[in-house]
Amino acid sequence: MDLSELRQSYTKGSFSEQDLLASPFEQFEKWFQQAMDSQLEEPNAMCLATVSKDGQPSTRIVLLKDFSDKGMTFYTNYESRKSVEIEATGKVAANFLWLPLQRQVNVTGRVERVSKSESLKYFLSRPFGSQLGAWTSPQSKVITSRSVLETKLDQMKRKFAEGKVPLPDHWGGYRIVPDSFEFWQGRPNRLHDRFVYRKDEASQWFTERLAP
Ligand SMILES: Cc1cc2nc3c(=O)[nH]c(=O)nc-3n(C[C@H](O)[C@H](O)[C@H](O)COP(=O)(O)O)c2cc1C
């Protein structure tokens, strides 16, 4: 399949030194709000990269559920492949692609578990079916058939028929504590606008323009 003619020119916007807000968190919030306002699907979907102990990267989509100047939180199974890699390295990268705006944001940073109480608060806000799903799926493990999940789901439905579904020990949030943010706006002739925020020795954010 020859895809060499599959290309678009990026003409929807520009991003310059004057547009940059002092805090990357404020900048992220501004772009995130614009992504929400443009009605694109799942603006909080991010591609999360982890690395195994032997240096093999892997990626998957997770949903951003909270962000503030403390960091960016997502929820997952603590025994999944991503979690095993996070626990071993303490580091991730994440990418938001907002294609209708011809924008991407790249984040790198360290990761910490959110508190049990924060995970519980979010867990209790989830629909009953998703709560059962967290108890049912041994995420990332090999299973012999779909019926393994369906049988386990029936068991969980019976087990938790009465009362609240408790937070599983193997499920909760991770907070990415960013050490860099890159904001990318597509421009014509592949001469895109890129700005990176990093921290100086005094832990103050500074920005630099990167070549596209
Ligand atoms: C749109 C979308 C949203 C997803 N959100 C999450 C999420 O928030 N948490 C999660 O654990 N998996 C989520 N997944 C599934 C993951 O992409 C992935 O398949 C799963 O977490 C197992 O990844 P791992 O085996 O690399 O750990 C989502 C998938 C898609 C396509």
PDBQT file of the ligand as one rigid body, heavy atoms in Angstrom, charges set to zero:
ROOT
HETATM    1  C1  LIG A 301      -9.745   5.583  24.185  1.00  0.00    +0.000 C 
HETATM    2  C2  LIG A 301      -9.119   4.613  25.144  1.00  0.00    +0.000 A 
HETATM    3  C3  LIG A 301      -9.094   4.898  26.494  1.00  0.00    +0.000 A 
HETATM    4  C4  LIG A 301      -8.496   4.007  27.406  1.00  0.00    +0.000 A 
HETATM    5  N1  LIG A 301      -8.410   4.378  28.713  1.00  0.00    +0.000 NA
HETATM    6  C5  LIG A 301      -7.758   3.584  29.589  1.00  0.00    +0.000 A 
HETATM    7  C6  LIG A 301      -7.536   4.014  30.943  1.00  0.00    +0.000 A 
HETATM    8  O1  LIG A 301      -7.892   5.133  31.342  1.00  0.00    +0.000 OA
HETATM    9  N2  LIG A 301      -6.895   3.141  31.776  1.00  0.00    +0.000 N 
HETATM   10  C7  LIG A 301      -6.453   1.921  31.357  1.00  0.00    +0.000 A 
HETATM   11  O2  LIG A 301      -5.887   1.180  32.169  1.00  0.00    +0.000 OA
HETATM   12  N3  LIG A 301      -6.620   1.489  30.086  1.00  0.00    +0.000 NA
HETATM   13  C8  LIG A 301      -7.257   2.303  29.186  1.00  0.00    +0.000 A 
HETATM   14  N4  LIG A 301      -7.403   1.895  27.878  1.00  0.00    +0.000 N 
HETATM   15  C9  LIG A 301      -6.846   0.588  27.480  1.00  0.00    +0.000 C 
HETATM   16  C10 LIG A 301      -5.333   0.725  27.285  1.00  0.00    +0.000 C 
HETATM   17  O3  LIG A 301      -5.063   1.372  26.048  1.00  0.00    +0.000 OA
HETATM   18  C11 LIG A 301      -4.578  -0.603  27.345  1.00  0.00    +0.000 C 
HETATM   19  O4  LIG A 301      -5.103  -1.523  26.402  1.00  0.00    +0.000 OA
HETATM   20  C12 LIG A 301      -4.621  -1.244  28.736  1.00  0.00    +0.000 C 
HETATM   21  O5  LIG A 301      -4.478  -0.276  29.762  1.00  0.00    +0.000 OA
HETATM   22  C13 LIG A 301      -3.542  -2.298  28.896  1.00  0.00    +0.000 C 
HETATM   23  O6  LIG A 301      -2.291  -1.709  28.682  1.00  0.00    +0.000 OA
HETATM   24  P1  LIG A 301      -0.901  -2.417  29.120  1.00  0.00    +0.000 P 
HETATM   25  O7  LIG A 301      -1.081  -3.898  28.899  1.00  0.00    +0.000 OA
HETATM   26  O8  LIG A 301       0.121  -1.809  28.232  1.00  0.00    +0.000 OA
HETATM   27  O9  LIG A 301      -0.679  -2.092  30.567  1.00  0.00    +0.000 OA
HETATM   28  C14 LIG A 301      -7.969   2.768  26.947  1.00  0.00    +0.000 A 
HETATM   29  C15 LIG A 301      -7.987   2.490  25.587  1.00  0.00    +0.000 A 
HETATM   30  C16 LIG A 301      -8.537   3.402  24.697  1.00  0.00    +0.000 A 
HETATM   31  C17 LIG A 301      -8.492   3.099  23.217  1.00  0.00    +0.000 C 
ENDROOT
TORSDOF 0
